[in-house]
Amino acid sequence: MKIVAALAAVMVLFVVNSKRNNQSDQAEDIIQPREIRQLLREDNIRALAAELGSRSGSRPATLLLGIFSTTGEKYSHRRVYIRDTYLGTGNPKICKLSEFIRQTTEDPMRRVCEVPYTFVIGAGGPDRPKDHDDSEPLTLDMDPDGNSEDDCTYLNIRENMENGKSPTYLKFAANLAEEYGIDYVAKTDDDSVISPWALLEFIEEDLPPSPYNRRIYGGAPRLSNRKSHIYAAGEFYMMSSDLANYVGNVLTPAERLGMMIPRKPTEDLDIGTFVHGHPRVIKFLNMNSRKIWIHPEKTELAFRDKWENETFKLPKRTGFLDWGCYCPHVLNGHGL
């Protein structure tokens, strides 16, 4: 149907242009048969159909899943059992980032993958900044120990959790989104057990694709007294690609540093502060109403147990806010 719609659009453009040309200089400007054949080439029709499908919202949204990891045997092994569990279901809608790029480059109309994933590792040496703030390459081919895995992204920064890794990842992700048509960017911790079925359902039912994916930010909400806003907990959060671009590219490292609580960097709170620094209204999605992950599971045994016995129960509805995090009075059963 998209091909038919695209063909009809091309013919309408042809008729409109022909009428305009008839009113002016018919002999010189009218579209010639050779030009019509060029317009009707299959690749042009497919490109136009893809654009029409995108604009009409008929295609599912795409989401880049960045799984934060680091170097060392403990975390290398953790990546192994993550691949064995929620990344290893065989669902073609979830794929390595490299496979998503291949599908998009070859033919975006036939792209099957909706959720490209990558493990995100800070791979720069001790002389590199924690937040990418120079003209050096944004990524590297391997980690400092010379290891390279084909589903890992090696950021050219010194490894850290609170002081710049997340904005650097968002910078990387926003650049990818622009080039390969990714609608949303998500970050999760490597001790979060995700239900891939609930994730896909959330994307397909609740996230509008481009061009309607504007200033959307979500996760499990937390309250900040110091910053007077709601932010998404770092175990899993997502945002539209325009917000990833705002945080990673529009804000400078110096501006981000000035927005943080002095001497107390907190990754998820700071990302929320950067997002809410946008001059336009932010649409926050409270994912506690449809929580698609379990967190934290620090050991392989606990992780695999939750994968096998609990993820089929997701999405799970929890309270709007975890009030016990904020007020002992509420935790003790008092208050409204």
C-alpha positions in Angstrom: 0.0 0.0 0.0 2.9 2.4 0.7 4.3 1.8 -2.8 0.8 2.6 -4.3 0.6 5.7 -2.1 4.0 6.8 -3.1 3.3 6.3 -6.8 0.1 8.3 -6.5 2.0 11.1 -4.8 4.5 11.2 -7.7 1.8 11.3 -10.3 0.0 14.2 -8.4 3.3 16.1 -8.3 3.7 15.5 -12.0 0.2 16.7 -12.8 0.6 19.8 -10.6 3.9 20.7 -12.2 2.5 20.1 -15.7 -0.4 22.5 -15.0 2.0 25.1 -13.7 4.3 24.8 -16.6 1.4 25.0 -19.1 0.5 28.4 -17.6 4.0 29.6 -18.1 6.7 28.3 -20.4 5.4 24.9 -21.6 8.2 24.1 -24.1 11.0 24.7 -21.7 10.0 23.6 -18.2 7.6 20.7 -18.7 8.7 17.3 -17.2 9.9 15.0 -20.0 9.2 11.3 -20.2 12.8 10.5 -19.3 12.4 12.5 -16.1 9.2 10.7 -15.3 11.0 7.3 -15.7 13.6 8.6 -13.3 11.0 9.6 -10.7 9.4 6.2 -11.0 12.6 4.2 -10.4 12.0 1.6 -7.7 14.5 3.1 -5.3 12.9 6.5 -5.6 9.5 5.1 -5.0 10.8 3.2 -1.9 12.4 6.2 -0.5 9.3 8.3 -1.0 7.1 5.5 0.5 9.5 5.3 3.5 9.1 9.1 4.0 5.3 8.9 3.7 5.2 6.0 6.1 7.3 7.9 8.6 5.2 11.0 8.4 1.9 9.2 8.7 3.1 7.2 11.8 2.5 3.9 10.1 5.9 2.5 10.9 6.9 1.5 14.5 9.3 3.7 16.3 12.9 2.7 16.7 14.9 2.8 20.0 18.6 2.5 20.6 19.2 0.6 23.8 22.6 1.5 25.4 23.5 -1.0 28.1 26.1 0.6 30.4 29.1 -1.7 31.1 32.8 -1.4 31.8 36.0 -3.3 31.4 37.2 -6.2 33.5 36.3 -9.9 33.8 33.3 -9.4 36.0 31.6 -7.1 33.6 32.7 -9.1 30.5 31.0 -12.1 32.1 27.9 -10.1 32.8 27.7 -9.2 29.1 27.7 -12.9 28.3 24.7 -13.7 30.4 22.8 -10.6 29.2 23.3 -11.9 25.7 22.1 -15.3 26.8 18.9 -13.9 28.3 17.0 -10.8 27.1 19.2 -10.2 24.1 19.1 -13.9 23.1 15.5 -14.6 22.3 16.0 -14.7 18.6 13.5 -11.9 18.0 14.6 -10.1 14.8 13.2 -6.9 16.1 16.1 -6.7 18.6 19.5 -6.7 17.0 23.1 -5.5 17.4 23.6 -1.9 16.4 25.9 -3.0 13.5 23.0 -5.1 12.1 20.6 -2.2 12.4 23.0 0.0 10.4 23.4 -2.7 7.8 19.6 -3.1 7.3 19.1 0.6 7.2 21.9 1.2 4.7 20.7 -1.6 2.4 17.0 -0.8 2.4 15.2 1.0 5.2 11.8 -0.1 3.8 12.8 -3.7 4.5 14.4 -3.1 7.9 13.1 -5.5 10.5 15.1 -4.4 13.6 13.3 -1.9 15.8 15.6 -2.0 18.9 19.3 -1.9 18.1 21.4 -2.4 21.2 25.0 -1.8 22.2 27.0 -2.2 25.4 28.6 1.2 26.3 32.1 1.3 27.7 34.4 4.2 28.5 37.6 3.1 26.7 39.9 6.2 26.8 43.1 6.2 28.8 43.8 8.1 32.1 44.7 11.2 30.1 41.3 11.4 28.4 38.5 13.6 29.8 35.4 12.0 31.5 33.1 14.0 29.2 34.0 14.2 25.5 34.9 17.9 25.1 37.5 18.0 22.4 38.1 17.3 18.7 39.4 13.7 19.3 37.3 10.8 17.8 34.1 10.1 19.8 34.6 6.4 19.8 37.5 3.9 19.7 37.9 0.4 18.2 38.8 -1.4 21.4 39.1 -1.0 25.2 42.3 0.0 26.9 43.3 -3.7 27.3 43.0 -4.3 23.5 39.7 -6.2 23.7 37.0 -5.7 21.1 33.5 -7.1 21.0 31.3 -6.5 18.0 28.3 -5.4 20.1 30.2 -2.8 22.2 30.6 0.9 21.7 33.9 2.2 23.1 33.6 5.8 24.0 36.8 7.9 23.8 36.6 9.1 27.4 37.9 7.9 30.8 35.5 5.4 32.3 33.2 6.9 34.9 29.6 6.6 35.9 28.6 10.1 37.2 30.8 12.7 35.5 30.2 12.6 31.7 29.7 9.1 30.4 26.0 9.4 29.9 26.1 12.8 28.1 28.9 11.4 25.9 26.7 8.4 25.1 23.8 10.7 24.2 26.1 12.7 21.9 27.0 9.4 20.2 23.4 8.3 20.0 22.1 11.6 18.7 24.6 11.5 15.9 23.5 8.0 15.0 19.9 8.9 15.2 20.4 11.7 12.7 22.1 9.4 10.2 20.1 6.2 10.5 16.7 7.4 11.6 16.5 6.3 15.2 13.6 7.9 17.1 14.5 7.2 20.7 17.5 6.6 22.9 17.5 4.6 26.0 20.1 3.9 28.7 20.0 1.0 31.1 22.3 -0.5 33.7 23.8 -3.9 33.3 22.1 -5.2 36.4 18.6 -4.4 35.0 16.7 -7.4 33.7 14.5 -6.3 30.8 11.5 -8.0 29.3 12.1 -7.7 25.5 8.4 -8.4 24.8 7.3 -5.7 27.2 9.9 -3.3 25.7 8.6 -3.9 22.2 5.0 -3.5 23.2 5.9 -0.2 25.0 7.6 1.1 21.9 4.9 0.0 19.5 1.9 1.2 21.6 3.2 4.2 23.5 6.1 5.9 21.5 5.1 7.9 18.4 7.7 7.7 15.6 9.3 10.7 13.8 8.2 13.4 13.3 6.0 13.2 16.4 8.7 12.2 18.8 9.5 15.6 20.3 10.7 16.3 23.8 9.6 12.9 25.3 11.5 11.7 28.3 10.6 8.8 30.6 11.4 6.2 33.2 10.7 5.4 36.8 10.1 8.9 38.3 12.2 10.3 41.2 11.8 13.7 42.9 14.6 16.2 43.3 14.2 18.7 46.1 17.4 20.6 45.1 16.4 20.9 41.5 12.6 21.0 41.8 11.9 18.5 39.1 11.0 14.9 38.3 13.8 12.8 36.8 14.0 9.2 35.6 15.9 6.7 37.6 19.2 5.5 36.0 18.2 1.8 36.0 16.3 2.5 32.8 15.4 5.8 31.1 14.6 6.9 27.6 14.2 10.1 25.6 13.4 11.2 22.1 16.4 11.7 19.8 15.9 15.5 19.8 16.5 15.6 23.6 19.5 13.3 23.3 20.9 15.8 20.8 20.1 18.7 23.1 21.9 17.1 26.1 24.8 15.7 24.1 25.4 18.3 21.4 23.6 21.6 22.2 24.7 21.8 25.8 28.4 22.2 26.2 30.4 20.2 28.8 30.9 23.5 30.7 27.2 24.3 30.6 26.3 20.8 31.9 28.9 21.1 34.7 27.3 24.4 35.7 23.9 22.8 36.0 25.0 19.9 38.3 24.8 20.0 42.1 28.4 21.1 43.1 30.6 18.3 44.4 27.8 15.8 44.2 27.4 14.4 40.7 24.5 12.0 40.3 24.1 10.5 36.9 20.3 10.1 36.6 19.5 13.4 38.5 21.9 15.3 36.3 20.5 13.9 33.1 17.1 15.0 34.3 18.4 18.4 35.0 19.9 18.7 31.5 16.7 17.5 29.9 14.6 20.0 31.8 17.0 22.7 30.8 15.4 22.6 27.4 13.5 25.8 26.6 10.3 24.0 25.5 7.9 21.8 27.5 9.1 18.3 28.3 6.6 15.4 28.2 7.5 13.0 31.0 6.3 9.3 30.7 5.9 7.7 34.1 6.9 4.1 33.3 5.9 2.9 36.8 2.5 2.4 35.2 4.1 -0.2 32.8 7.5 -1.1 34.3 9.3 -3.4 31.8 12.4 -4.2 33.9 13.5 -5.6 37.2 16.4 -4.0 39.1 18.9 -4.6 40.6 20.2 -8.1 40.1 24.0 -8.1 40.8 24.8 -11.8 40.5 24.4 -14.2 37.6 22.2 -16.6 39.6 19.8 -13.8 40.6 19.8 -12.3 37.2 18.9 -15.6 35.5 16.3 -16.5 38.1 14.5 -13.2 37.5 14.8 -13.7 33.7 13.3 -17.2 33.9 10.7 -16.7 36.6 9.7 -13.1 36.7 10.0 -11.3 33.4 7.0 -13.0 31.9 4.9 -11.1 34.5 6.0 -7.7 33.1 5.0 -5.0 32.4 4.2 -4.5 36.1 2.2 -1.6 37.5 3.8 0.0 40.6 3.0 3.2 42.6 3.3 6.5 40.9 6.3 7.3 43.1 8.3 5.3 45.6 7.4 7.6 48.4 9.5 5.6 50.9 12.6 7.0 49.1 11.7 10.5 50.2 9.9 10.6 53.5 10.3 8.3 56.6 6.9 9.5 57.7 5.3 7.9 54.7 7.6 4.8 55.0 6.2 4.3 58.5 2.7 4.2 57.2 1.6 7.7 58.1 0.3 10.6 55.9 -2.2 10.7 53.1 
